[in-house]
Amino acid sequence: MQPTTFFGRGVVQSTKTALWIALIVASSFLFSFIFACATPLAAVACLAAVTMSRRQAFAWVSVAWFANQTVGYLALDYPRTWDSFGWGAAIGVAALLATVGAQVAARISVRPVVSLVAVFVAAFLVYEGTLFAASAILPSGAEAFSLPSVGLILWVNALALSGLFVVYRVAVAIGLIASEVRLSLQDAQDASAINVGHYRSHRRDVRYKE
């Protein structure tokens, strides 16, 4: 009976994982239809950085970017010009760099609530900064990086992050995904405290032996 039970659990877990991936892909397409060029990829990068492994985070962000470009060119009639393709590539690079920035911020942050905000700010700044740098090469209107435009993008990303985080917590609560994923901003702090405790204990043992 054990092999059957093990096999059954494996099938159930694989099904749950497939459902979660499908939900991620669906949300990426939905964001693209609603926000088009303003798709909240910084929010996606932030949540991916704090809930997934590095490889999974890059995969999710890549899927979100691909969904955005697919919807844009096949459904929203994005112009098929060199600068349009160039901006598409720049957005992809910006999203991946935002993921890196978010992962770095997640490692150095210590308080869960403040950390999530810090990770989001890091992801957004890297994302917008990369796109602004790309505007030195690619044609762009002056209003694209004006304060109202950037403020609107920030607002969209903040709302999207709130919604994604709620979806994530619901998915964990119903067992759709494992609860031990990298939403471990506090866990990282706890691990650091444990390591410090081990180091101090080791130093005491050394001094006692001396």
Protein Blocks (a to p, Z undefined) as FASTA:
>chain_A
ZZmmmmmmmmmmmmmmmmmmmmmmmmmmmmmmmnmmmocfklmmmmmmmmccfklmmmmm
mmmmmmmmmmmmmmnopacdfklmmmmmmmmmmmmmmmmmmmmmmmmpmbfklmmmmmmm
mmmmmmmmmmmmmmmmpgcdfklmgmklmmmmmmmmmmmmmmmmmmmmmmmmnopacfkb
cblkkmmmmmmmmmmmmmmmmmmmmmmmZZ
